[in-house]
Amino acid sequence: MSWQLWVVITLAAAGLVLLAAARMRHARQVFDHITEPERHPETQEPAPDELARARARHQPQPTRNRRHG
């Protein structure tokens, strides 16, 4: 019975190692994408008019306070 417990522990440890390796590989890809923007042409700066439209979407619209009476 003792050896079966060691098999389960070994399989769990191997699974954790594989999971950690996959997450580290993804983290490395993200880090490379951030630190080397010249290799990725799709991350170029947006045009000024695109920035203005994006800002306009996120700013609240001015409301007119009308006085009644």
mmCIF file as Biopython writes it, N, C-alpha, C and O atoms, coordinates in Angstrom:
data_model
#
loop_
_atom_site.group_PDB
_atom_site.id
_atom_site.type_symbol
_atom_site.label_atom_id
_atom_site.label_alt_id
_atom_site.label_comp_id
_atom_site.label_asym_id
_atom_site.label_entity_id
_atom_site.label_seq_id
_atom_site.pdbx_PDB_ins_code
_atom_site.Cartn_x
_atom_site.Cartn_y
_atom_site.Cartn_z
_atom_site.occupancy
_atom_site.B_iso_or_equiv
_atom_site.auth_seq_id
_atom_site.auth_asym_id
_atom_site.pdbx_PDB_model_num
ATOM 1   N N  . MET A ? 1  ? 0.819   -1.183 0.000   1.0 0.0 1  A 1 
ATOM 2   C CA . MET A ? 1  ? 0.000   0.000  0.000   1.0 0.0 1  A 1 
ATOM 3   C C  . MET A ? 1  ? 0.868   1.253  0.000   1.0 0.0 1  A 1 
ATOM 4   O O  . MET A ? 1  ? 0.470   2.286  -0.540  1.0 0.0 1  A 1 
ATOM 5   N N  . SER A ? 2  ? 2.012   1.170  0.584   1.0 0.0 2  A 1 
ATOM 6   C CA . SER A ? 2  ? 2.902   2.316  0.695   1.0 0.0 2  A 1 
ATOM 7   C C  . SER A ? 2  ? 3.407   2.763  -0.679  1.0 0.0 2  A 1 
ATOM 8   O O  . SER A ? 2  ? 3.507   3.963  -0.937  1.0 0.0 2  A 1 
ATOM 9   N N  . TRP A ? 3  ? 3.720   1.828  -1.547  1.0 0.0 3  A 1 
ATOM 10  C CA . TRP A ? 3  ? 4.245   2.194  -2.855  1.0 0.0 3  A 1 
ATOM 11  C C  . TRP A ? 3  ? 3.183   2.882  -3.700  1.0 0.0 3  A 1 
ATOM 12  O O  . TRP A ? 3  ? 3.519   3.712  -4.544  1.0 0.0 3  A 1 
ATOM 13  N N  . GLN A ? 4  ? 1.917   2.560  -3.497  1.0 0.0 4  A 1 
ATOM 14  C CA . GLN A ? 4  ? 0.842   3.200  -4.251  1.0 0.0 4  A 1 
ATOM 15  C C  . GLN A ? 4  ? 0.730   4.685  -3.893  1.0 0.0 4  A 1 
ATOM 16  O O  . GLN A ? 4  ? 0.440   5.517  -4.753  1.0 0.0 4  A 1 
ATOM 17  N N  . LEU A ? 5  ? 0.957   5.002  -2.644  1.0 0.0 5  A 1 
ATOM 18  C CA . LEU A ? 5  ? 0.943   6.391  -2.221  1.0 0.0 5  A 1 
ATOM 19  C C  . LEU A ? 5  ? 2.073   7.160  -2.895  1.0 0.0 5  A 1 
ATOM 20  O O  . LEU A ? 5  ? 1.889   8.304  -3.310  1.0 0.0 5  A 1 
ATOM 21  N N  . TRP A ? 6  ? 3.239   6.534  -3.005  1.0 0.0 6  A 1 
ATOM 22  C CA . TRP A ? 6  ? 4.371   7.197  -3.658  1.0 0.0 6  A 1 
ATOM 23  C C  . TRP A ? 6  ? 4.103   7.399  -5.148  1.0 0.0 6  A 1 
ATOM 24  O O  . TRP A ? 6  ? 4.544   8.391  -5.728  1.0 0.0 6  A 1 
ATOM 25  N N  . VAL A ? 7  ? 3.395   6.479  -5.760  1.0 0.0 7  A 1 
ATOM 26  C CA . VAL A ? 7  ? 3.043   6.640  -7.170  1.0 0.0 7  A 1 
ATOM 27  C C  . VAL A ? 7  ? 2.105   7.834  -7.341  1.0 0.0 7  A 1 
ATOM 28  O O  . VAL A ? 7  ? 2.283   8.630  -8.263  1.0 0.0 7  A 1 
ATOM 29  N N  . VAL A ? 8  ? 1.133   7.963  -6.483  1.0 0.0 8  A 1 
ATOM 30  C CA . VAL A ? 8  ? 0.202   9.093  -6.549  1.0 0.0 8  A 1 
ATOM 31  C C  . VAL A ? 8  ? 0.938   10.409 -6.303  1.0 0.0 8  A 1 
ATOM 32  O O  . VAL A ? 8  ? 0.699   11.392 -7.005  1.0 0.0 8  A 1 
ATOM 33  N N  . ILE A ? 9  ? 1.819   10.434 -5.323  1.0 0.0 9  A 1 
ATOM 34  C CA . ILE A ? 9  ? 2.596   11.643 -5.034  1.0 0.0 9  A 1 
ATOM 35  C C  . ILE A ? 9  ? 3.477   11.999 -6.221  1.0 0.0 9  A 1 
ATOM 36  O O  . ILE A ? 9  ? 3.589   13.172 -6.577  1.0 0.0 9  A 1 
ATOM 37  N N  . THR A ? 10 ? 4.099   11.008 -6.833  1.0 0.0 10 A 1 
ATOM 38  C CA . THR A ? 10 ? 4.965   11.254 -7.990  1.0 0.0 10 A 1 
ATOM 39  C C  . THR A ? 10 ? 4.170   11.796 -9.168  1.0 0.0 10 A 1 
ATOM 40  O O  . THR A ? 10 ? 4.612   12.730 -9.837  1.0 0.0 10 A 1 
ATOM 41  N N  . LEU A ? 11 ? 3.006   11.222 -9.428  1.0 0.0 11 A 1 
ATOM 42  C CA . LEU A ? 11 ? 2.172   11.710 -10.530 1.0 0.0 11 A 1 
ATOM 43  C C  . LEU A ? 11 ? 1.692   13.141 -10.272 1.0 0.0 11 A 1 
ATOM 44  O O  . LEU A ? 11 ? 1.661   13.959 -11.191 1.0 0.0 11 A 1 
ATOM 45  N N  . ALA A ? 12 ? 1.322   13.440 -9.042  1.0 0.0 12 A 1 
ATOM 46  C CA . ALA A ? 12 ? 0.894   14.793 -8.709  1.0 0.0 12 A 1 
ATOM 47  C C  . ALA A ? 12 ? 2.043   15.784 -8.872  1.0 0.0 12 A 1 
ATOM 48  O O  . ALA A ? 12 ? 1.843   16.884 -9.387  1.0 0.0 12 A 1 
ATOM 49  N N  . ALA A ? 13 ? 3.227   15.408 -8.443  1.0 0.0 13 A 1 
ATOM 50  C CA . ALA A ? 13 ? 4.391   16.280 -8.586  1.0 0.0 13 A 1 
ATOM 51  C C  . ALA A ? 13 ? 4.724   16.508 -10.067 1.0 0.0 13 A 1 
ATOM 52  O O  . ALA A ? 13 ? 5.048   17.625 -10.471 1.0 0.0 13 A 1 
ATOM 53  N N  . ALA A ? 14 ? 4.641   15.448 -10.865 1.0 0.0 14 A 1 
ATOM 54  C CA . ALA A ? 14 ? 4.914   15.588 -12.299 1.0 0.0 14 A 1 
ATOM 55  C C  . ALA A ? 14 ? 3.888   16.505 -12.957 1.0 0.0 14 A 1 
ATOM 56  O O  . ALA A ? 14 ? 4.235   17.319 -13.813 1.0 0.0 14 A 1 
ATOM 57  N N  . GLY A ? 15 ? 2.636   16.373 -12.560 1.0 0.0 15 A 1 
ATOM 58  C CA . GLY A ? 15 ? 1.601   17.255 -13.091 1.0 0.0 15 A 1 
ATOM 59  C C  . GLY A ? 15 ? 1.856   18.705 -12.734 1.0 0.0 15 A 1 
ATOM 60  O O  . GLY A ? 15 ? 1.684   19.591 -13.571 1.0 0.0 15 A 1 
ATOM 61  N N  . LEU A ? 16 ? 2.265   18.957 -11.494 1.0 0.0 16 A 1 
ATOM 62  C CA . LEU A ? 16 ? 2.568   20.329 -11.076 1.0 0.0 16 A 1 
ATOM 63  C C  . LEU A ? 16 ? 3.768   20.890 -11.828 1.0 0.0 16 A 1 
ATOM 64  O O  . LEU A ? 16 ? 3.779   22.068 -12.185 1.0 0.0 16 A 1 
ATOM 65  N N  . VAL A ? 17 ? 4.763   20.072 -12.067 1.0 0.0 17 A 1 
ATOM 66  C CA . VAL A ? 17 ? 5.938   20.523 -12.821 1.0 0.0 17 A 1 
ATOM 67  C C  . VAL A ? 17 ? 5.550   20.870 -14.254 1.0 0.0 17 A 1 
ATOM 68  O O  . VAL A ? 17 ? 6.001   21.884 -14.787 1.0 0.0 17 A 1 
ATOM 69  N N  . LEU A ? 18 ? 4.723   20.045 -14.882 1.0 0.0 18 A 1 
ATOM 70  C CA . LEU A ? 18 ? 4.280   20.335 -16.247 1.0 0.0 18 A 1 
ATOM 71  C C  . LEU A ? 18 ? 3.435   21.602 -16.298 1.0 0.0 18 A 1 
ATOM 72  O O  . LEU A ? 18 ? 3.572   22.404 -17.222 1.0 0.0 18 A 1 
ATOM 73  N N  . LEU A ? 19 ? 2.572   21.784 -15.322 1.0 0.0 19 A 1 
ATOM 74  C CA . LEU A ? 19 ? 1.755   22.991 -15.264 1.0 0.0 19 A 1 
ATOM 75  C C  . LEU A ? 19 ? 2.630   24.232 -15.084 1.0 0.0 19 A 1 
ATOM 76  O O  . LEU A ? 19 ? 2.417   25.247 -15.748 1.0 0.0 19 A 1 
ATOM 77  N N  . ALA A ? 20 ? 3.595   24.151 -14.203 1.0 0.0 20 A 1 
ATOM 78  C CA . ALA A ? 20 ? 4.503   25.288 -13.979 1.0 0.0 20 A 1 
ATOM 79  C C  . ALA A ? 20 ? 5.309   25.597 -15.235 1.0 0.0 20 A 1 
ATOM 80  O O  . ALA A ? 20 ? 5.509   26.765 -15.570 1.0 0.0 20 A 1 
ATOM 81  N N  . ALA A ? 21 ? 5.771   24.570 -15.929 1.0 0.0 21 A 1 
ATOM 82  C CA . ALA A ? 21 ? 6.546   24.786 -17.149 1.0 0.0 21 A 1 
ATOM 83  C C  . ALA A ? 21 ? 5.695   25.457 -18.227 1.0 0.0 21 A 1 
ATOM 84  O O  . ALA A ? 21 ? 6.179   26.339 -18.936 1.0 0.0 21 A 1 
ATOM 85  N N  . ALA A ? 22 ? 4.450   25.051 -18.355 1.0 0.0 22 A 1 
ATOM 86  C CA . ALA A ? 22 ? 3.566   25.660 -19.352 1.0 0.0 22 A 1 
ATOM 87  C C  . ALA A ? 22 ? 3.297   27.120 -19.014 1.0 0.0 22 A 1 
ATOM 88  O O  . ALA A ? 22 ? 3.286   27.970 -19.905 1.0 0.0 22 A 1 
ATOM 89  N N  . ARG A ? 23 ? 3.081   27.418 -17.741 1.0 0.0 23 A 1 
ATOM 90  C CA . ARG A ? 23 ? 2.823   28.804 -17.347 1.0 0.0 23 A 1 
ATOM 91  C C  . ARG A ? 23 ? 4.066   29.668 -17.527 1.0 0.0 23 A 1 
ATOM 92  O O  . ARG A ? 23 ? 3.952   30.831 -17.916 1.0 0.0 23 A 1 
ATOM 93  N N  . MET A ? 24 ? 5.240   29.127 -17.254 1.0 0.0 24 A 1 
ATOM 94  C CA . MET A ? 24 ? 6.467   29.897 -17.428 1.0 0.0 24 A 1 
ATOM 95  C C  . MET A ? 24 ? 6.742   30.161 -18.904 1.0 0.0 24 A 1 
ATOM 96  O O  . MET A ? 24 ? 7.256   31.221 -19.260 1.0 0.0 24 A 1 
ATOM 97  N N  . ARG A ? 25 ? 6.404   29.208 -19.758 1.0 0.0 25 A 1 
ATOM 98  C CA . ARG A ? 25 ? 6.595   29.412 -21.190 1.0 0.0 25 A 1 
ATOM 99  C C  . ARG A ? 25 ? 5.685   30.537 -21.687 1.0 0.0 25 A 1 
ATOM 100 O O  . ARG A ? 25 ? 6.109   31.386 -22.471 1.0 0.0 25 A 1 
ATOM 101 N N  . HIS A ? 26 ? 4.448   30.535 -21.232 1.0 0.0 26 A 1 
ATOM 102 C CA . HIS A ? 26 ? 3.527   31.603 -21.620 1.0 0.0 26 A 1 
ATOM 103 C C  . HIS A ? 26 ? 4.007   32.953 -21.082 1.0 0.0 26 A 1 
ATOM 104 O O  . HIS A ? 26 ? 3.944   33.962 -21.784 1.0 0.0 26 A 1 
ATOM 105 N N  . ALA A ? 27 ? 4.486   32.968 -19.842 1.0 0.0 27 A 1 
ATOM 106 C CA . ALA A ? 27 ? 4.991   34.204 -19.255 1.0 0.0 27 A 1 
ATOM 107 C C  . ALA A ? 27 ? 6.186   34.732 -20.042 1.0 0.0 27 A 1 
ATOM 108 O O  . ALA A ? 27 ? 6.333   35.942 -20.215 1.0 0.0 27 A 1 
ATOM 109 N N  . ARG A ? 28 ? 7.022   33.842 -20.509 1.0 0.0 28 A 1 
ATOM 110 C CA . ARG A ? 28 ? 8.187   34.259 -21.304 1.0 0.0 28 A 1 
ATOM 111 C C  . ARG A ? 28 ? 7.748   34.876 -22.626 1.0 0.0 28 A 1 
ATOM 112 O O  . ARG A ? 28 ? 8.332   35.864 -23.071 1.0 0.0 28 A 1 
ATOM 113 N N  . GLN A ? 29 ? 6.736   34.308 -23.254 1.0 0.0 29 A 1 
ATOM 114 C CA . GLN A ? 29 ? 6.228   34.859 -24.513 1.0 0.0 29 A 1 
ATOM 115 C C  . GLN A ? 29 ? 5.645   36.251 -24.291 1.0 0.0 29 A 1 
ATOM 116 O O  . GLN A ? 29 ? 5.867   37.151 -25.101 1.0 0.0 29 A 1 
ATOM 117 N N  . VAL A ? 30 ? 4.908   36.433 -23.210 1.0 0.0 30 A 1 
ATOM 118 C CA . VAL A ? 30 ? 4.341   37.742 -22.904 1.0 0.0 30 A 1 
ATOM 119 C C  . VAL A ? 30 ? 5.459   38.740 -22.630 1.0 0.0 30 A 1 
ATOM 120 O O  . VAL A ? 30 ? 5.406   39.874 -23.107 1.0 0.0 30 A 1 
ATOM 121 N N  . PHE A ? 31 ? 6.456   38.338 -21.878 1.0 0.0 31 A 1 
ATOM 122 C CA . PHE A ? 31 ? 7.591   39.219 -21.577 1.0 0.0 31 A 1 
ATOM 123 C C  . PHE A ? 31 ? 8.312   39.621 -22.855 1.0 0.0 31 A 1 
ATOM 124 O O  . PHE A ? 31 ? 8.645   40.793 -23.033 1.0 0.0 31 A 1 
ATOM 125 N N  . ASP A ? 32 ? 8.557   38.670 -23.745 1.0 0.0 32 A 1 
ATOM 126 C CA . ASP A ? 32 ? 9.219   38.985 -25.015 1.0 0.0 32 A 1 
ATOM 127 C C  . ASP A ? 32 ? 8.371   39.926 -25.858 1.0 0.0 32 A 1 
ATOM 128 O O  . ASP A ? 32 ? 8.902   40.817 -26.520 1.0 0.0 32 A 1 
ATOM 129 N N  . HIS A ? 33 ? 7.075   39.737 -25.838 1.0 0.0 33 A 1 
ATOM 130 C CA . HIS A ? 33 ? 6.173   40.597 -26.611 1.0 0.0 33 A 1 
ATOM 131 C C  . HIS A ? 33 ? 6.220   42.032 -26.087 1.0 0.0 33 A 1 
ATOM 132 O O  . HIS A ? 33 ? 6.157   42.981 -26.868 1.0 0.0 33 A 1 
ATOM 133 N N  . ILE A ? 34 ? 6.331   42.191 -24.772 1.0 0.0 34 A 1 
ATOM 134 C CA . ILE A ? 34 ? 6.359   43.519 -24.172 1.0 0.0 34 A 1 
ATOM 135 C C  . ILE A ? 34 ? 7.705   44.196 -24.400 1.0 0.0 34 A 1 
ATOM 136 O O  . ILE A ? 34 ? 7.753   45.384 -24.722 1.0 0.0 34 A 1 
ATOM 137 N N  . THR A ? 35 ? 8.779   43.468 -24.241 1.0 0.0 35 A 1 
ATOM 138 C CA . THR A ? 35 ? 10.104  44.083 -24.274 1.0 0.0 35 A 1 
ATOM 139 C C  . THR A ? 35 ? 10.670  44.261 -25.668 1.0 0.0 35 A 1 
ATOM 140 O O  . THR A ? 35 ? 11.648  44.992 -25.830 1.0 0.0 35 A 1 
ATOM 141 N N  . GLU A ? 36 ? 10.103  43.629 -26.677 1.0 0.0 36 A 1 
ATOM 142 C CA . GLU A ? 36 ? 10.606  43.758 -28.044 1.0 0.0 36 A 1 
ATOM 143 C C  . GLU A ? 36 ? 9.489   44.164 -28.994 1.0 0.0 36 A 1 
ATOM 144 O O  . GLU A ? 36 ? 9.059   43.360 -29.821 1.0 0.0 36 A 1 
ATOM 145 N N  . PRO A ? 37 ? 9.010   45.414 -28.884 1.0 0.0 37 A 1 
ATOM 146 C CA . PRO A ? 37 ? 7.878   45.819 -29.732 1.0 0.0 37 A 1 
ATOM 147 C C  . PRO A ? 37 ? 8.226   45.937 -31.208 1.0 0.0 37 A 1 
ATOM 148 O O  . PRO A ? 37 ? 7.329   45.849 -32.046 1.0 0.0 37 A 1 
ATOM 149 N N  . GLU A ? 38 ? 9.489   46.133 -31.559 1.0 0.0 38 A 1 
ATOM 150 C CA . GLU A ? 38 ? 9.832   46.271 -32.971 1.0 0.0 38 A 1 
ATOM 151 C C  . GLU A ? 38 ? 9.673   44.966 -33.747 1.0 0.0 38 A 1 
ATOM 152 O O  . GLU A ? 38 ? 9.583   44.983 -34.975 1.0 0.0 38 A 1 
ATOM 153 N N  . ARG A ? 39 ? 9.639   43.860 -33.056 1.0 0.0 39 A 1 
ATOM 154 C CA . ARG A ? 39 ? 9.437   42.572 -33.730 1.0 0.0 39 A 1 
ATOM 155 C C  . ARG A ? 39 ? 7.973   42.310 -34.010 1.0 0.0 39 A 1 
ATOM 156 O O  . ARG A ? 39 ? 7.643   41.406 -34.778 1.0 0.0 39 A 1 
ATOM 157 N N  . HIS A ? 40 ? 7.081   43.091 -33.395 1.0 0.0 40 A 1 
ATOM 158 C CA . HIS A ? 40 ? 5.651   42.882 -33.529 1.0 0.0 40 A 1 
ATOM 159 C C  . HIS A ? 40 ? 5.021   44.120 -34.140 1.0 0.0 40 A 1 
ATOM 160 O O  . HIS A ? 40 ? 4.698   45.055 -33.406 1.0 0.0 40 A 1 
ATOM 161 N N  . PRO A ? 41 ? 4.831   44.167 -35.450 1.0 0.0 41 A 1 
ATOM 162 C CA . PRO A ? 41 ? 4.309   45.375 -36.085 1.0 0.0 41 A 1 
ATOM 163 C C  . PRO A ? 41 ? 2.884   45.720 -35.688 1.0 0.0 41 A 1 
ATOM 164 O O  . PRO A ? 41 ? 2.480   46.872 -35.847 1.0 0.0 41 A 1 
ATOM 165 N N  . GLU A ? 42 ? 2.110   44.779 -35.181 1.0 0.0 42 A 1 
ATOM 166 C CA . GLU A ? 42 ? 0.726   45.076 -34.827 1.0 0.0 42 A 1 
ATOM 167 C C  . GLU A ? 42 ? 0.619   45.905 -33.553 1.0 0.0 42 A 1 
ATOM 168 O O  . GLU A ? 42 ? -0.471  46.370 -33.218 1.0 0.0 42 A 1 
ATOM 169 N N  . THR A ? 43 ? 1.726   46.102 -32.832 1.0 0.0 43 A 1 
ATOM 170 C CA . THR A ? 43 ? 1.690   46.872 -31.595 1.0 0.0 43 A 1 
ATOM 171 C C  . THR A ? 43 ? 2.172   48.299 -31.799 1.0 0.0 43 A 1 
ATOM 172 O O  . THR A ? 43 ? 2.641   48.926 -30.850 1.0 0.0 43 A 1 
ATOM 173 N N  . GLN A ? 44 ? 2.071   48.822 -33.000 1.0 0.0 44 A 1 
ATOM 174 C CA . GLN A ? 44 ? 2.504   50.189 -33.253 1.0 0.0 44 A 1 
ATOM 175 C C  . GLN A ? 44 ? 1.535   51.162 -32.597 1.0 0.0 44 A 1 
ATOM 176 O O  . GLN A ? 44 ? 0.409   50.808 -32.249 1.0 0.0 44 A 1 
ATOM 177 N N  . GLU A ? 45 ? 1.999   52.389 -32.437 1.0 0.0 45 A 1 
ATOM 178 C CA . GLU A ? 45 ? 1.179   53.419 -31.809 1.0 0.0 45 A 1 
ATOM 179 C C  . GLU A ? 45 ? -0.054  53.708 -32.661 1.0 0.0 45 A 1 
ATOM 180 O O  . GLU A ? 45 ? 0.043   53.781 -33.886 1.0 0.0 45 A 1 
ATOM 181 N N  . PRO A ? 46 ? -1.201  53.872 -32.028 1.0 0.0 46 A 1 
ATOM 182 C CA . PRO A ? 46 ? -2.401  54.207 -32.800 1.0 0.0 46 A 1 
ATOM 183 C C  . PRO A ? 46 ? -2.328  55.646 -33.305 1.0 0.0 46 A 1 
ATOM 184 O O  . PRO A ? 46 ? -1.612  56.477 -32.747 1.0 0.0 46 A 1 
ATOM 185 N N  . ALA A ? 47 ? -3.064  55.920 -34.347 1.0 0.0 47 A 1 
ATOM 186 C CA . ALA A ? 47 ? -3.090  57.260 -34.923 1.0 0.0 47 A 1 
ATOM 187 C C  . ALA A ? 47 ? -3.745  58.223 -33.935 1.0 0.0 47 A 1 
ATOM 188 O O  . ALA A ? 47 ? -4.554  57.803 -33.108 1.0 0.0 47 A 1 
ATOM 189 N N  . PRO A ? 48 ? -3.399  59.520 -34.014 1.0 0.0 48 A 1 
ATOM 190 C CA . PRO A ? 48 ? -3.971  60.487 -33.069 1.0 0.0 48 A 1 
ATOM 191 C C  . PRO A ? 48 ? -5.497  60.535 -33.089 1.0 0.0 48 A 1 
ATOM 192 O O  . PRO A ? 48 ? -6.119  60.706 -32.041 1.0 0.0 48 A 1 
ATOM 193 N N  . ASP A ? 49 ? -6.113  60.387 -34.272 1.0 0.0 49 A 1 
ATOM 194 C CA . ASP A ? 49 ? -7.569  60.435 -34.305 1.0 0.0 49 A 1 
ATOM 195 C C  . ASP A ? 49 ? -8.195  59.229 -33.612 1.0 0.0 49 A 1 
ATOM 196 O O  . ASP A ? 49 ? -9.289  59.335 -33.057 1.0 0.0 49 A 1 
ATOM 197 N N  . GLU A ? 50 ? -7.516  58.091 -33.639 1.0 0.0 50 A 1 
ATOM 198 C CA . GLU A ? 50 ? -8.009  56.923 -32.922 1.0 0.0 50 A 1 
ATOM 199 C C  . GLU A ? 50 ? -7.962  57.161 -31.411 1.0 0.0 50 A 1 
ATOM 200 O O  . GLU A ? 50 ? -8.869  56.765 -30.678 1.0 0.0 50 A 1 
ATOM 201 N N  . LEU A ? 51 ? -6.881  57.819 -30.956 1.0 0.0 51 A 1 
ATOM 202 C CA . LEU A ? 51 ? -6.780  58.121 -29.537 1.0 0.0 51 A 1 
ATOM 203 C C  . LEU A ? 51 ? -7.871  59.099 -29.107 1.0 0.0 51 A 1 
ATOM 204 O O  . LEU A ? 51 ? -8.444  58.956 -28.027 1.0 0.0 51 A 1 
ATOM 205 N N  . ALA A ? 52 ? -8.159  60.093 -29.952 1.0 0.0 52 A 1 
ATOM 206 C CA . ALA A ? 52 ? -9.203  61.063 -29.613 1.0 0.0 52 A 1 
ATOM 207 C C  . ALA A ? 52 ? -10.573 60.381 -29.520 1.0 0.0 52 A 1 
ATOM 208 O O  . ALA A ? 52 ? -11.359 60.685 -28.622 1.0 0.0 52 A 1 
ATOM 209 N N  . ARG A ? 53 ? -10.854 59.469 -30.440 1.0 0.0 53 A 1 
ATOM 210 C CA . ARG A ? 53 ? -12.136 58.759 -30.388 1.0 0.0 53 A 1 
ATOM 211 C C  . ARG A ? 53 ? -12.234 57.883 -29.144 1.0 0.0 53 A 1 
ATOM 212 O O  . ARG A ? 53 ? -13.292 57.799 -28.521 1.0 0.0 53 A 1 
ATOM 213 N N  . ALA A ? 54 ? -11.137 57.233 -28.785 1.0 0.0 54 A 1 
ATOM 214 C CA . ALA A ? 54 ? -11.145 56.381 -27.595 1.0 0.0 54 A 1 
ATOM 215 C C  . ALA A ? 54 ? -11.347 57.213 -26.339 1.0 0.0 54 A 1 
ATOM 216 O O  . ALA A ? 54 ? -12.088 56.809 -25.443 1.0 0.0 54 A 1 
ATOM 217 N N  . ARG A ? 55 ? -10.697 58.370 -26.261 1.0 0.0 55 A 1 
ATOM 218 C CA . ARG A ? 55 ? -10.878 59.233 -25.098 1.0 0.0 55 A 1 
ATOM 219 C C  . ARG A ? 55 ? -12.308 59.739 -25.022 1.0 0.0 55 A 1 
ATOM 220 O O  . ARG A ? 55 ? -12.896 59.801 -23.942 1.0 0.0 55 A 1 
ATOM 221 N N  . ALA A ? 56 ? -12.868 60.101 -26.171 1.0 0.0 56 A 1 
ATOM 222 C CA . ALA A ? 56 ? -14.233 60.613 -26.188 1.0 0.0 56 A 1 
ATOM 223 C C  . ALA A ? 56 ? -15.224 59.558 -25.716 1.0 0.0 56 A 1 
ATOM 224 O O  . ALA A ? 56 ? -16.220 59.897 -25.077 1.0 0.0 56 A 1 
ATOM 225 N N  . ARG A ? 57 ? -14.974 58.300 -26.016 1.0 0.0 57 A 1 
ATOM 226 C CA . ARG A ? 57 ? -15.872 57.228 -25.571 1.0 0.0 57 A 1 
ATOM 227 C C  . ARG A ? 57 ? -15.848 57.075 -24.062 1.0 0.0 57 A 1 
ATOM 228 O O  . ARG A ? 57 ? -16.864 56.722 -23.463 1.0 0.0 57 A 1 
ATOM 229 N N  . HIS A ? 58 ? -14.710 57.333 -23.435 1.0 0.0 58 A 1 
ATOM 230 C CA . HIS A ? 58 ? -14.564 57.084 -22.004 1.0 0.0 58 A 1 
ATOM 231 C C  . HIS A ? 58 ? -14.876 58.298 -21.146 1.0 0.0 58 A 1 
ATOM 232 O O  . HIS A ? 58 ? -14.969 58.173 -19.925 1.0 0.0 58 A 1 
ATOM 233 N N  . GLN A ? 59 ? -15.039 59.469 -21.748 1.0 0.0 59 A 1 
ATOM 234 C CA . GLN A ? 59 ? -15.363 60.654 -20.969 1.0 0.0 59 A 1 
ATOM 235 C C  . GLN A ? 59 ? -16.869 60.823 -20.914 1.0 0.0 59 A 1 
ATOM 236 O O  . GLN A ? 59 ? -17.564 60.571 -21.898 1.0 0.0 59 A 1 
ATOM 237 N N  . PRO A ? 60 ? -17.374 61.251 -19.763 1.0 0.0 60 A 1 
ATOM 238 C CA . PRO A ? 60 ? -18.823 61.450 -19.665 1.0 0.0 60 A 1 
ATOM 239 C C  . PRO A ? 60 ? -19.257 62.621 -20.544 1.0 0.0 60 A 1 
ATOM 240 O O  . PRO A ? 60 ? -18.531 63.602 -20.706 1.0 0.0 60 A 1 
ATOM 241 N N  . GLN A ? 61 ? -20.429 62.497 -21.091 1.0 0.0 61 A 1 
ATOM 242 C CA . GLN A ? 61 ? -20.973 63.550 -21.942 1.0 0.0 61 A 1 
ATOM 243 C C  . GLN A ? 61 ? -21.441 64.705 -21.061 1.0 0.0 61 A 1 
ATOM 244 O O  . GLN A ? 61 ? -22.039 64.476 -20.010 1.0 0.0 61 A 1 
ATOM 245 N N  . PRO A ? 62 ? -21.177 65.928 -21.473 1.0 0.0 62 A 1 
ATOM 246 C CA . PRO A ? 62 ? -21.630 67.069 -20.661 1.0 0.0 62 A 1 
ATOM 247 C C  . PRO A ? 62 ? -23.152 67.156 -20.683 1.0 0.0 62 A 1 
ATOM 248 O O  . PRO A ? 62 ? -23.787 66.969 -21.721 1.0 0.0 62 A 1 
ATOM 249 N N  . THR A ? 63 ? -23.709 67.437 -19.539 1.0 0.0 63 A 1 
ATOM 250 C CA . THR A ? 63 ? -25.159 67.576 -19.437 1.0 0.0 63 A 1 
ATOM 251 C C  . THR A ? 63 ? -25.502 69.047 -19.302 1.0 0.0 63 A 1 
ATOM 252 O O  . THR A ? 63 ? -24.779 69.801 -18.650 1.0 0.0 63 A 1 
ATOM 253 N N  . ARG A ? 64 ? -26.580 69.450 -19.905 1.0 0.0 64 A 1 
ATOM 254 C CA . ARG A ? 64 ? -27.020 70.840 -19.805 1.0 0.0 64 A 1 
ATOM 255 C C  . ARG A ? 64 ? -28.019 70.939 -18.661 1.0 0.0 64 A 1 
ATOM 256 O O  . ARG A ? 64 ? -29.023 70.228 -18.619 1.0 0.0 64 A 1 
ATOM 257 N N  . ASN A ? 65 ? -27.718 71.822 -17.755 1.0 0.0 65 A 1 
ATOM 258 C CA . ASN A ? 65 ? -28.630 72.059 -16.633 1.0 0.0 65 A 1 
ATOM 259 C C  . ASN A ? 65 ? -29.594 73.166 -17.041 1.0 0.0 65 A 1 
ATOM 260 O O  . ASN A ? 65 ? -29.228 74.341 -17.091 1.0 0.0 65 A 1 
ATOM 261 N N  . ARG A ? 66 ? -30.799 72.782 -17.322 1.0 0.0 66 A 1 
ATOM 262 C CA . ARG A ? 66 ? -31.813 73.759 -17.733 1.0 0.0 66 A 1 
ATOM 263 C C  . ARG A ? 66 ? -32.635 74.161 -16.518 1.0 0.0 66 A 1 
ATOM 264 O O  . ARG A ? 66 ? -33.070 73.328 -15.723 1.0 0.0 66 A 1 
ATOM 265 N N  . ARG A ? 67 ? -32.825 75.431 -16.409 1.0 0.0 67 A 1 
ATOM 266 C CA . ARG A ? 67 ? -33.633 75.931 -15.296 1.0 0.0 67 A 1 
ATOM 267 C C  . ARG A ? 67 ? -35.084 76.042 -15.737 1.0 0.0 67 A 1 
ATOM 268 O O  . ARG A ? 67 ? -35.396 76.577 -16.801 1.0 0.0 67 A 1 
ATOM 269 N N  . HIS A ? 68 ? -35.924 75.543 -14.921 1.0 0.0 68 A 1 
ATOM 270 C CA . HIS A ? 68 ? -37.357 75.611 -15.204 1.0 0.0 68 A 1 
ATOM 271 C C  . HIS A ? 68 ? -37.984 76.603 -14.234 1.0 0.0 68 A 1 
ATOM 272 O O  . HIS A ? 68 ? -37.796 76.493 -13.022 1.0 0.0 68 A 1 
ATOM 273 N N  . GLY A ? 69 ? -38.712 77.548 -14.749 1.0 0.0 69 A 1 
ATOM 274 C CA . GLY A ? 69 ? -39.482 78.430 -13.891 1.0 0.0 69 A 1 
ATOM 275 C C  . GLY A ? 69 ? -38.961 79.756 -13.739 1.0 0.0 69 A 1 
ATOM 276 O O  . GLY A ? 69 ? -39.549 80.573 -13.030 1.0 0.0 69 A 1 
#
